[in-house]
Amino acid sequence: MPWVNQEMCIGCGICVEECPVGAISIPDEKATIDDEECIRCGRCHDVCPEEAVRHDSERIPLEIEANLEWTRNLLGHFETKKEKQGLVERMKKLFIKERKVAEQTVERLEELKSTF
């Protein structure tokens, strides 16, 4: 999923013009991509003269930190070490499930790709 590095964007509008589904706008002099509308064609990434349109893989460290912060905040609702350890184990199960969903989705996408 593409995203716009707001510090790099100069608001030139080239990505807006090139987006085939109108998923990009410039609300505050910087481009933003509507995740719900984006069809992941990559055109915005290809045309950005400032390379401000970035790839999701760059966000992995930030997403990991967000997950850890979420877990830390949830830990505040528990008092004992046992309760906190239980939460950590449940969170691990949640992320393992999400990994399985992602892996199986990738497998199915490969199957889908072979149909055309």
N, C-alpha and C positions, 0 to 999 in steps of 0.2 A: 504494500500500500504506500503510495507516495505521500510525502508530507513536505511542507515548506519550512525551511530554516528561516525564520523571520529576520534574523540578523543579516542574512545574505541577500534577501529579497529587496529589489529596488523598486518594485511596483510597476514595472514596465508594461505589464498586461499581455505580453506575448503568449504566455501559457493560457490566459483566458480566451484569447482569440483561437488558439489551436485546440482547445478542449472540445471534443465532438459532442459531449453531452451537457455542457454548461455547468460542470461540477466545481469550477474554480471562480472565485470572486476576489475583489480587492476592497474589503470593507474599510480598512484603516491604512491605506497606502501600501499594504503588504498583501500578497496573495494568500488565500486559504483554500484548502481542498475539502469539499463536502464528501466525507467517507461514504455516505449512503448513496450518493449520486455517481461517484467515481467508478468507471468501468475497468480501471487498471490497464489502460492501453499503453501507458508510458510516454505518450507524446509530450506531456508537460516536462518530463525529465529531459527528453531529447532536445527541446527547444529553448530551455532556460539559459540565457547567456551568462548568468551569474552562478549557475550550478546550485541554485537555492532549493530546487526540488530534489529531495533526498529519498533514499530507499529505507524501508522499514528495518533492515538488518542493523542500521546504525543506531537504532533506538533500543536494541536488546539490553545493553547495560542499564539504560534508564528504566526500562520496564521491570528488570530484575529488582532494581532499587525500590521502585514503586510497590512491587509485591512484598518486599521485605518491610517497607514502611507500613503497609496495610496490616501485615501480620503483627508488627510491633504495636500498632494502635489497638488491634483486637486483644492483645495480651493484657492491656490495661483493664479489661473487664473481668479478669481472673485474678484470684488472690494467691492460691497455693501453687507450689512448684509442680505438683501433679496435674492440676488443671491447665497450667501453662504448657506443660509437656504434651498434654492431650490435644490442646489446640494446635500446637506445632505439627503433631502427627496428622491431624485432620487436614491441615493446610497442605502438607506434603501429599496426601491422598488426592486433594483437589487438583494440584498441579500435575500429578502423575496422570490423572484422568484427562486433563487438558492436553497433555503430551500425547496420550493414546488417541484422542480425538484428532489431533493434528496429524499424527503419523498415518492413521487410517484414511483421513481425508486425502493426504498426499498420494497414498496408494490408489485410491479410487479415482483421483484426478489423472493418474497415469493410465488407468484403464479407460477413462473417458477420452483421453488424448488418442488412444489407439483406435477409436471408433471413427475418426475422420482423417 
